[in-house]
């Protein structure tokens, strides 16, 4: 536990107070109430401010962990026969600014995402401020019937993002929120312009891997085929072995690959 806390880059209480004072000044509030979220997040410290702002505080240690993750993901991309397409961030503020800009881009496409507010620095900390969605569950917290009903919407959302020349880069059930029956996409990572075609195939593989434990391989592929062609699913096939070794994905890879090959040949 101590190692995990060290690697995550825990924010010390004096730094939390500095961020809280800055937020109070920026939003003209006499005081702010901070509530930390119980989230398994290695790349920031998430918290809710006054029940209307979702705030991520990013430390230098978080950027180091992000760089390590990026290196590992690029090695996985190499193993799938393509150049690495994940890009690292140099500073905490750069990480915060990227997520702000990525959120703005997907909202401009009509994709649901929390409303971006701003990104700024407090000392050597990066701070991201987004709209807080008070009533939401992640896709992985829903029952199979609800997920099956939303699965075509997830692929339609990906199609919209991909048709605009963008990619998410880190699609997992935890990064898809459901509020009032609508899907919201969060936590897009940074991919290179040159690698976006491969990154889009990787997105598709990640979406299938996220859905397989929830609704089964056959239904996941059926949902994907509502927005993607068989050839596009075959292009995603080469990334499934890579996704399978990621510790944050847990799915029946052999079953999914077998079902995918059966449906696309």
C-alpha positions in Angstrom: 0.0 0.0 0.0 2.8 2.5 0.8 4.4 1.7 -2.6 1.1 2.3 -4.4 0.6 5.6 -2.6 4.2 6.7 -3.4 3.8 5.8 -7.1 0.5 7.5 -7.4 1.9 10.9 -6.3 -0.3 11.6 -3.3 -1.1 15.3 -2.8 0.0 16.6 0.6 -2.6 18.5 2.6 -0.9 21.9 2.4 -1.0 21.5 -1.4 -4.7 20.6 -1.3 -5.3 23.8 0.8 -3.4 25.9 -1.8 -5.5 24.5 -4.6 -8.7 25.0 -2.6 -7.8 28.7 -1.9 -7.1 29.2 -5.6 -10.4 27.7 -6.6 -12.2 29.9 -4.0 -10.5 33.0 -5.5 -11.1 32.0 -9.1 -14.8 31.3 -8.6 -15.5 34.2 -6.1 -16.4 31.9 -3.2 -15.8 32.7 0.4 -14.9 29.1 1.1 -15.1 25.8 -0.7 -15.9 22.3 0.5 -13.6 19.6 -0.8 -14.6 15.9 -1.0 -12.1 13.3 -2.2 -13.3 10.5 -4.4 -12.6 6.9 -3.7 -11.2 6.2 -7.1 -8.4 3.8 -8.2 -6.6 6.6 -10.2 -2.9 6.5 -10.7 -2.6 9.7 -12.7 -4.3 12.3 -10.5 -6.0 13.0 -7.2 -9.7 13.5 -8.1 -12.0 15.5 -5.8 -15.4 17.2 -5.9 -15.6 20.9 -4.9 -19.0 22.2 -3.6 -20.8 19.4 -5.4 -20.6 21.3 -8.7 -17.0 21.0 -9.8 -15.0 17.9 -10.6 -11.3 18.7 -10.0 -8.2 16.6 -10.8 -4.9 17.6 -9.1 -1.9 16.3 -11.0 1.6 16.0 -9.5 5.0 15.6 -11.0 4.9 12.0 -9.8 1.7 11.5 -11.8 3.6 12.6 -15.0 6.4 10.1 -14.3 3.8 7.3 -13.9 2.1 8.4 -17.1 5.5 8.3 -18.9 6.0 4.7 -17.6 2.5 3.7 -18.7 3.1 5.3 -22.1 6.3 3.4 -22.6 4.6 0.1 -21.7 1.7 0.8 -24.0 4.0 1.7 -26.9 5.9 -1.6 -26.3 2.5 -3.3 -26.6 1.8 -1.5 -29.8 5.1 -2.7 -31.2 4.1 -6.2 -30.3 1.0 -5.8 -32.3 3.1 -4.9 -35.4 2.7 -1.1 -35.4 4.7 1.9 -34.3 3.9 3.2 -30.9 1.2 5.9 -31.0 0.9 7.0 -27.3 2.5 10.3 -26.4 3.7 11.4 -22.9 3.2 14.7 -21.1 6.1 16.7 -19.8 4.5 18.6 -17.0 1.4 18.3 -14.7 -0.1 21.4 -16.3 0.4 19.8 -19.8 -1.5 16.7 -18.7 -4.4 18.9 -17.3 -4.5 21.1 -20.4 -4.6 18.1 -22.8 -7.6 16.5 -21.0 -9.4 19.9 -21.1 -8.8 20.3 -24.8 -9.7 16.7 -25.6 -12.9 17.1 -23.7 -13.7 20.3 -25.6 -13.1 18.5 -28.9 -15.4 15.6 -28.3 -18.1 17.9 -27.0 -17.8 19.9 -30.2 -18.6 16.7 -32.1 -21.8 16.3 -30.1 -20.4 13.5 -27.9 -21.4 13.6 -24.3 -18.6 14.6 -21.9 -18.5 16.7 -18.7 -18.4 20.4 -19.5 -14.7 21.6 -19.5 -14.1 24.6 -17.3 -10.4 25.3 -17.2 -6.9 24.1 -16.5 -4.3 26.0 -14.5 -1.2 25.7 -12.4 -0.7 26.0 -8.6 3.0 25.9 -8.0 4.2 22.7 -9.7 0.7 21.1 -9.7 -1.6 20.9 -12.7 -5.3 21.4 -11.9 -8.1 20.4 -14.2 -11.7 21.6 -13.6 -14.7 20.0 -15.2 -18.4 19.8 -14.6 -19.3 17.4 -11.9 -21.9 14.8 -12.8 -23.6 14.0 -9.4 -25.7 11.0 -10.5 -23.6 8.6 -12.6 -22.4 5.0 -12.7 -19.7 3.6 -14.8 -20.5 1.2 -17.6 -19.0 -1.7 -15.5 -21.4 -1.0 -12.7 -24.6 -1.7 -14.7 -26.3 -5.0 -15.2 -25.9 -7.0 -18.4 -29.3 -6.0 -19.8 -28.5 -2.3 -19.4 -25.1 -2.6 -20.9 -26.4 -4.6 -23.8 -28.9 -1.7 -24.5 -26.1 0.9 -24.4 -23.5 -1.1 -26.3 -24.5 0.1 -29.8 -24.5 3.7 -28.5 -20.9 3.2 -27.3 -19.8 2.1 -30.8 -21.8 4.9 -32.4 -20.0 7.4 -30.1 -16.6 5.9 -31.1 -17.6 6.1 -34.8 -18.3 9.8 -34.3 -14.9 10.4 -32.7 -13.1 8.3 -35.3 -14.8 9.9 -38.3 -13.6 13.2 -37.0 -10.0 11.9 -37.2 -9.6 11.5 -33.4 -9.0 8.6 -31.1 -9.6 8.1 -27.4 -6.6 5.9 -26.6 -7.7 4.5 -23.2 -11.2 3.2 -23.6 -12.2 1.1 -20.5 -15.5 0.5 -18.8 -14.4 2.9 -16.0 -14.0 5.7 -18.6 -17.6 5.4 -19.9 -20.1 7.0 -17.5 -23.8 6.7 -17.6 -26.0 9.5 -16.4 -29.8 9.8 -17.1 -29.5 7.0 -19.6 -26.8 8.8 -21.6 -23.2 7.8 -22.2 -20.4 10.2 -21.2 -16.8 9.6 -22.3 -13.9 10.7 -20.1 -10.1 10.4 -19.7 -9.0 10.4 -23.3 -5.2 9.9 -23.5 -2.7 11.5 -25.9 -2.0 9.8 -29.3 0.2 11.0 -32.1 -1.2 12.4 -35.3 0.7 9.8 -37.4 -0.6 6.9 -35.3 -4.3 7.8 -35.2 -5.4 5.1 -37.7 -3.8 2.4 -35.5 -5.1 4.1 -32.4 -8.6 3.9 -33.7 -8.3 0.2 -34.3 -6.9 -0.1 -30.7 -10.0 1.9 -29.5 -12.2 -0.7 -31.1 -10.3 -3.6 -29.6 -10.5 -1.9 -26.2 -14.2 -1.4 -26.5 -14.8 -5.1 -27.4 -12.5 -6.1 -24.4 -14.4 -3.8 -22.1 -17.8 -5.2 -23.1 -17.0 -8.9 -23.3 -17.1 -9.5 -19.5 -20.3 -7.6 -19.3 -22.4 -9.0 -22.1 -20.4 -11.7 -23.8 -18.3 -11.9 -26.9 -21.2 -12.5 -29.4 -23.3 -9.5 -28.2 -20.2 -7.2 -28.0 -19.3 -8.0 -31.6 -23.0 -7.7 -32.8 -23.1 -4.2 -31.2 -19.8 -3.2 -32.9 -21.1 -4.3 -36.3 -23.9 -1.6 -36.0 -21.2 1.0 -36.5 -18.1 -0.7 -37.9 -17.5 -3.0 -40.8 -16.1 -6.6 -40.6 -12.9 -5.3 -42.1 -12.6 -2.7 -39.4 -13.1 -5.3 -36.7 -10.4 -7.5 -38.3 -8.0 -4.5 -38.1 -8.8 -4.3 -34.4 -8.1 -8.0 -34.0 -4.3 -7.6 -34.0 -4.6 -5.4 -30.8 -6.6 -7.8 -28.7 -3.5 -9.8 -27.5 -1.9 -6.5 -26.4 -5.1 -5.4 -24.6 -5.3 -8.8 -22.9 -2.0 -8.2 -21.1 -3.0 -4.9 -19.7 -3.8 -5.2 -15.9 -6.8 -2.9 -16.3 -8.6 -5.2 -18.8 -9.9 -8.6 -17.8 -11.7 -10.4 -20.5 -11.9 -13.8 -22.2 -9.4 -13.1 -25.0 -9.5 -16.5 -26.7 -13.3 -16.5 -26.8 -13.5 -12.9 -28.1 -10.9 -13.6 -30.8 -12.7 -16.8 -31.8 -16.0 -15.2 -32.0 -14.5 -12.2 -33.9 -12.9 -14.5 -36.5 -16.1 -16.5 -36.9 -18.2 -13.4 -37.5 -15.8 -11.7 -39.9 -14.6 -14.5 -42.2 
